[in-house]
């Protein structure tokens, strides 16, 4: 009983902040969840040394893009589908057709930029991974999006998406890390080849 009191207090405080300062609260929550997911991804990959640039990049992306964009997009989607008969289906189609591809592209480019990579490197990362990451997003995250729109109150939709996003970020971090290792191996192979 005494353990649950701090949890209820924390939840109450969070909901109060969410009600009074929705954008700021969603941005900070996205930042913390994205950073934590990247940290978990690195630990699962067996990283001997923590890549703080990557943790910060994911956190920045959550703070600047994921939290605020999700807030505004979900609010807009609620408004434009408000009086329609097929509201949930239209919301799902809008999220999957508009938001998922846009956020995927933004994440692949800007996370690389936040990791101090050049525009060209970030663009190559975007072009190389976009299709497979978006395909995975559509394949694995459509059911959670359906659950989100059908059973989660609008005020908590971004939080629910962030919790699902935690697992997605672990996947995305792993995919990006493997692509970077392949690029480094290819560059190393080219440098070691004797020139004629």
C-alpha positions in Angstrom: 0.0 0.0 0.0 2.8 2.5 0.8 4.6 1.7 -2.5 1.5 2.6 -4.5 1.1 6.0 -2.9 4.3 7.5 -4.6 3.2 5.9 -7.9 -0.2 7.5 -7.6 1.3 10.8 -6.7 3.7 10.6 -9.7 0.9 9.7 -12.0 -1.3 12.5 -10.7 1.5 15.0 -11.1 2.1 13.8 -14.7 -1.6 14.0 -15.6 -1.7 17.5 -14.1 1.3 18.6 -16.2 -0.2 17.0 -19.2 -3.4 18.9 -18.8 -1.8 22.3 -18.0 1.2 22.1 -20.3 0.5 19.4 -22.9 3.1 20.2 -25.5 6.0 20.7 -23.1 5.0 17.5 -21.1 4.7 15.4 -24.3 8.0 16.8 -25.6 9.9 16.0 -22.4 8.2 12.5 -22.1 9.2 11.8 -25.7 12.8 12.9 -25.0 13.1 10.7 -21.9 11.6 7.6 -23.6 13.6 8.0 -26.8 16.9 8.4 -24.9 16.1 5.5 -22.7 15.3 3.3 -25.7 18.5 4.1 -27.4 20.4 3.4 -24.1 18.7 0.0 -23.9 19.5 -0.7 -27.6 23.2 -0.1 -27.0 23.2 -2.3 -23.9 21.4 -5.1 -25.8 23.9 -4.8 -28.6 26.7 -5.4 -26.0 28.3 -1.9 -26.4 31.4 -1.7 -24.2 31.2 2.1 -24.2 28.1 4.2 -24.2 27.6 6.3 -27.3 26.4 9.5 -25.6 26.0 11.3 -29.0 23.5 8.7 -30.0 21.6 8.9 -26.7 21.5 12.7 -27.0 20.4 12.6 -30.7 17.4 10.4 -30.0 16.5 12.5 -27.0 16.7 15.7 -29.0 14.6 14.2 -31.8 11.9 13.2 -29.2 12.0 16.6 -27.6 11.9 18.7 -30.8 10.0 16.4 -33.2 8.2 13.4 -31.8 6.4 15.0 -28.8 5.2 18.2 -30.4 4.5 16.8 -33.9 2.5 13.9 -32.4 0.5 16.4 -30.3 -0.4 18.6 -33.2 -1.0 15.8 -35.7 -3.3 13.8 -33.4 -5.2 17.0 -32.5 -5.6 17.9 -36.2 -6.7 14.4 -37.0 -9.3 14.5 -34.3 -10.7 17.8 -35.7 -10.8 16.9 -39.4 -12.4 13.5 -38.7 -14.7 14.7 -35.9 -18.1 14.5 -37.6 -17.4 11.6 -40.0 -19.0 8.3 -39.8 -15.8 6.4 -40.3 -13.7 8.5 -37.9 -11.5 5.7 -36.6 -10.7 4.3 -40.0 -9.9 7.7 -41.4 -7.7 8.4 -38.4 -5.8 5.2 -38.9 -5.4 5.8 -42.7 -4.2 9.4 -42.0 -1.7 8.3 -39.4 -0.3 5.4 -41.5 -0.3 7.3 -44.8 0.9 10.7 -43.7 2.4 10.7 -40.2 4.3 7.4 -40.3 6.3 8.1 -43.5 7.0 11.8 -42.5 8.2 10.9 -39.0 10.3 8.0 -40.4 12.0 10.3 -42.9 12.6 13.0 -40.3 14.0 10.6 -37.8 16.4 8.9 -40.2 17.7 12.3 -41.4 17.7 14.4 -38.2 19.0 11.7 -35.8 22.0 11.4 -38.0 22.5 15.2 -38.1 22.1 15.3 -34.3 24.9 12.7 -34.1 27.2 15.3 -35.9 27.0 13.6 -39.3 27.1 15.7 -42.4 24.1 16.4 -44.6 25.4 13.9 -47.2 25.8 11.1 -44.6 22.4 11.8 -43.1 20.8 11.8 -46.6 22.5 8.5 -47.5 21.2 7.1 -44.2 17.7 8.3 -45.1 17.8 6.9 -48.6 19.4 3.6 -47.6 17.0 2.8 -44.7 13.7 4.6 -45.5 11.9 1.7 -47.3 12.8 -1.1 -44.9 12.2 1.0 -41.8 8.8 2.3 -43.1 7.9 -1.3 -44.1 8.7 -2.5 -40.6 6.7 0.5 -39.1 3.6 -0.3 -41.2 3.9 -4.1 -40.5 4.6 -4.0 -36.7 3.0 -0.7 -35.5 -0.3 -0.7 -37.3 -2.0 -2.8 -34.6 -0.7 -0.6 -31.7 -2.0 2.5 -33.7 -5.4 0.8 -34.0 -5.4 0.2 -30.2 -4.3 3.8 -29.6 -7.2 5.3 -31.6 -9.9 2.9 -30.4 -9.1 2.5 -26.7 -6.8 5.3 -25.5 -8.2 8.7 -24.4 -7.0 11.5 -26.7 -5.0 13.1 -23.9 -2.9 10.0 -23.5 -2.4 9.0 -27.1 1.0 10.5 -27.4 2.1 8.8 -24.2 0.8 5.5 -25.5 2.6 6.0 -28.8 5.8 6.8 -27.0 5.6 3.6 -24.9 5.1 1.6 -28.1 7.8 3.8 -29.7 10.3 2.6 -27.0 10.3 -0.8 -28.6 10.4 0.8 -32.1 13.4 2.9 -31.2 15.3 -0.1 -30.0 14.6 -1.7 -33.4 15.5 1.5 -35.3 18.7 2.1 -33.3 19.8 -1.5 -34.1 19.0 -1.1 -37.8 20.9 2.2 -38.0 23.9 0.8 -36.1 24.1 -2.2 -38.5 23.9 0.0 -41.5 26.7 2.2 -40.1 28.8 -0.8 -39.4 28.3 -2.0 -43.0 29.3 1.4 -44.3 32.4 1.5 -42.2 33.4 -2.0 -43.3 32.9 -1.0 -46.9 35.0 2.1 -46.4 37.7 0.2 -44.7 37.7 -2.4 -47.5 38.1 0.3 -50.1 41.0 1.9 -48.2 42.9 -1.4 -47.8 42.6 -2.3 -51.5 45.9 -1.6 -53.3 45.7 1.1 -56.0 47.0 0.4 -59.5 
